Amino acid sequence: VQLQASGGGLVQPGGSLRLSCAASASIYTINAMGWYRQAPGKQRELVARIITLGGFANYADPVKGRFTISRTNAKNTVHLQMNSLKPEDTAVYYCTAEDWGGGIYWGQGTQVTVSS
């Protein structure tokens, strides 16, 4: 599975960004997709994850109420809508896909910078 992420950039605090990630495989062969992030000097952490069939999603506490993960099954795509962005959201964001066998695939990172 190859993943192509897009949508990162520079935004002011309080602003919004929408990340998208397109999977090369049918989304029906993928159990779940998600987003991780890694800030400088910090460990990579899970931001949000969604079950592709059913749509159940879970979020890291720091982003609950501000970020929304969704999927478009017909387009093999997952999105991350990020609102009320804070400087501490600055990080490289990585898209992931998990297959039914437990394998996990990583996309290239996309930089999100929240700064005035």
Phi, psi and chi 1 to 4 in degrees:
 res  aa     phi    psi   chi1   chi2   chi3   chi4
   1 VAL       -  125.8  178.6      -      -      -
   2 GLN  -107.2  141.4  -67.4 -174.8  -33.1      -
   3 LEU  -123.4  133.6  -57.4  168.4      -      -
   4 GLN  -121.3  112.1 -178.0   67.2   43.8      -
   5 ALA   -97.9  151.5      -      -      -      -
   6 SER  -153.5  164.3   60.7      -      -      -
   7 GLY   108.0   -1.1      -      -      -      -
   8 GLY   -72.1  175.2      -      -      -      -
   9 GLY   160.1 -165.0      -      -      -      -
  10 LEU  -105.1  132.2  172.3   64.8      -      -
  11 VAL  -143.6  151.4   64.4      -      -      -
  12 GLN   -79.1  155.3  -68.3 -174.7  -17.3      -
  13 PRO   -53.3  137.4  -27.6   36.0      -      -
  14 GLY    90.2  -10.8      -      -      -      -
  15 GLY   -82.6 -175.0      -      -      -      -
  16 SER  -131.5  151.6  -61.6      -      -      -
  17 LEU  -142.7  153.9  -79.7  175.6      -      -
  18 ARG  -126.1  119.5  178.6  177.4  168.8   91.1
  19 LEU   -96.7  145.9  -55.7 -177.7      -      -
  20 SER  -130.5  152.2  -65.2      -      -      -
  21 CYS  -142.7  121.5  177.6      -      -      -
  22 ALA  -104.4  131.8      -      -      -      -
  23 ALA   -98.6  142.9      -      -      -      -
  24 SER   -76.4  -24.0   61.7      -      -      -
  25 ALA   -95.0  161.4      -      -      -      -
  26 SER   -59.3  137.7  167.9      -      -      -
  27 ILE   -64.4  -17.5 -154.5  161.7      -      -
  28 TYR   -77.9   -9.9  -64.0  101.8      -      -
  29 THR   -94.1    0.6   67.4      -      -      -
  30 ILE  -112.1  128.2  -61.7  169.8      -      -
  31 ASN   -75.8  -42.0  177.0   37.9      -      -
  32 ALA  -153.3  155.0      -      -      -      -
  33 MET  -131.9  155.4  -64.8 -175.4   74.5      -
  34 GLY  -158.5 -179.7      -      -      -      -
  35 TRP  -130.8  132.7  -68.1   92.0      -      -
  36 TYR  -116.1  163.9  -76.1   70.8      -      -
  37 ARG  -142.5  154.4   68.2 -175.0 -179.1 -173.7
  38 GLN  -139.5  116.9 -173.2  167.0   21.6      -
  39 ALA   -91.0  157.2      -      -      -      -
  40 PRO   -55.0  129.2  -26.2   35.5      -      -
  41 GLY    77.5    4.9      -      -      -      -
  42 LYS  -121.5  161.8  -65.4 -172.1  176.4 -178.9
  43 GLN   -76.3  154.4  -70.8 -172.3  -29.4      -
  44 ARG   -67.7  138.5 -168.2  172.3  -64.1 -172.5
  45 GLU  -134.5  150.4   61.2  177.5   -0.7      -
  46 LEU   -72.0  133.8  175.0   68.0      -      -
  47 VAL  -100.7  -52.5  175.4      -      -      -
  48 ALA  -158.8  154.0      -      -      -      -
  49 ARG  -147.5  142.0  178.4  178.5  178.9  -92.1
  50 ILE  -134.7  136.7 -172.8  167.5      -      -
  51 ILE   -77.2  125.5  -56.0  -61.5      -      -
  52 THR   -67.7  -38.5   53.4      -      -      -
  53 LEU  -100.0  106.6  -60.6  179.3      -      -
  54 GLY   118.6  -37.7      -      -      -      -
  55 GLY    83.1    7.7      -      -      -      -
  56 PHE   -63.4  133.2  176.0   79.8      -      -
  57 ALA  -127.1  150.0      -      -      -      -
  58 ASN  -135.0  154.6   60.5  -71.4      -      -
  59 TYR  -132.7  151.2  -61.0   88.3      -      -
  60 ALA   -70.4  147.0      -      -      -      -
  61 ASP   -54.7  -41.0  -74.2  -16.2      -      -
  62 PRO   -63.9  -17.9  -23.4   35.7      -      -
  63 VAL  -111.5   -4.3  -52.0      -      -      -
  64 LYS   -58.5  133.7  -76.9 -178.6  179.8  176.4
  65 GLY    86.2  -12.1      -      -      -      -
  66 ARG  -115.6  -34.3  -59.7 -172.1  -63.5  122.0
  67 PHE  -108.8  147.0  -69.8   11.9      -      -
  68 THR  -134.4  126.0  -57.5      -      -      -
  69 ILE  -100.7  140.3 -170.2  170.1      -      -
  70 SER  -147.5  167.3   61.5      -      -      -
  71 ARG  -136.6  151.9   84.8  -88.3 -168.9 -122.4
  72 THR  -118.5   94.6  -55.0      -      -      -
  73 ASN   -60.2  -37.4  -71.0  -11.9      -      -
  74 ALA   -63.8  -23.1      -      -      -      -
  75 LYS  -111.6   11.0  -64.3 -176.5  178.0 -180.0
  76 ASN    51.6   42.2  -54.6  -22.5      -      -
  77 THR  -129.7  143.3  -58.1      -      -      -
  78 VAL  -121.7  146.5   66.7      -      -      -
  79 HIS  -124.4  154.5  -49.2  -79.8      -      -
  80 LEU  -131.7  106.8 -175.7   68.2      -      -
  81 GLN   -87.8  120.4  178.7   66.4   41.7      -
  82 MET  -115.7  115.2  -54.4 -175.1  -68.4      -
  83 ASN  -114.7  163.9  -61.8  -32.8      -      -
  84 SER    49.0   48.5  -57.5      -      -      -
  85 LEU   -65.6  145.1  -77.6  160.6      -      -
  86 LYS  -120.2  157.3  -56.6  175.6 -179.2  179.9
  87 PRO   -55.0  -32.6  -29.5   37.2      -      -
  88 GLU   -72.8   -5.5   51.1  -97.0   43.3      -
  89 ASP   -83.0   -7.1  -66.1  -42.3      -      -
  90 THR   -61.5  125.2  -64.9      -      -      -
  91 ALA  -177.7  170.5      -      -      -      -
  92 VAL   -89.0  126.8  177.7      -      -      -
  93 TYR  -103.0  133.3  -76.5   69.3      -      -
  94 TYR  -119.1  134.1  -62.5   89.8      -      -
  95 CYS   -87.7  143.9  173.9      -      -      -
  96 THR  -133.3  156.1   62.3      -      -      -
  97 ALA  -136.6  139.2      -      -      -      -
  98 GLU  -117.4  126.9  -58.1  163.9   35.0      -
  99 ASP   -88.1  177.5   63.4   26.4      -      -
 100 TRP   -72.6  -13.4  -67.3   96.1      -      -
 101 GLY   -92.8    3.1      -      -      -      -
 102 GLY    94.4   -1.0      -      -      -      -
 103 GLY   -73.1  147.0      -      -      -      -
 104 ILE  -124.2  136.5 -174.6  166.0      -      -
 105 TYR  -119.5  144.9  -54.9   86.1      -      -
 106 TRP  -119.6  138.7  -66.6   83.2      -      -
 107 GLY   -90.1  174.6      -      -      -      -
 108 GLN   -71.9  153.2   89.4  -73.3    3.6      -
 109 GLY   -76.6  155.7      -      -      -      -
 110 THR  -128.7  131.5 -175.1      -      -      -
 111 GLN   -80.0  132.3  177.6   69.7   46.3      -
 112 VAL  -120.1  121.8  171.6      -      -      -
 113 THR  -122.5  123.9  -57.8      -      -      -
 114 VAL  -112.5  109.2 -175.3      -      -      -
 115 SER  -157.7  148.1  174.9      -      -      -
 116 SER   -93.6      -   55.2      -      -      -
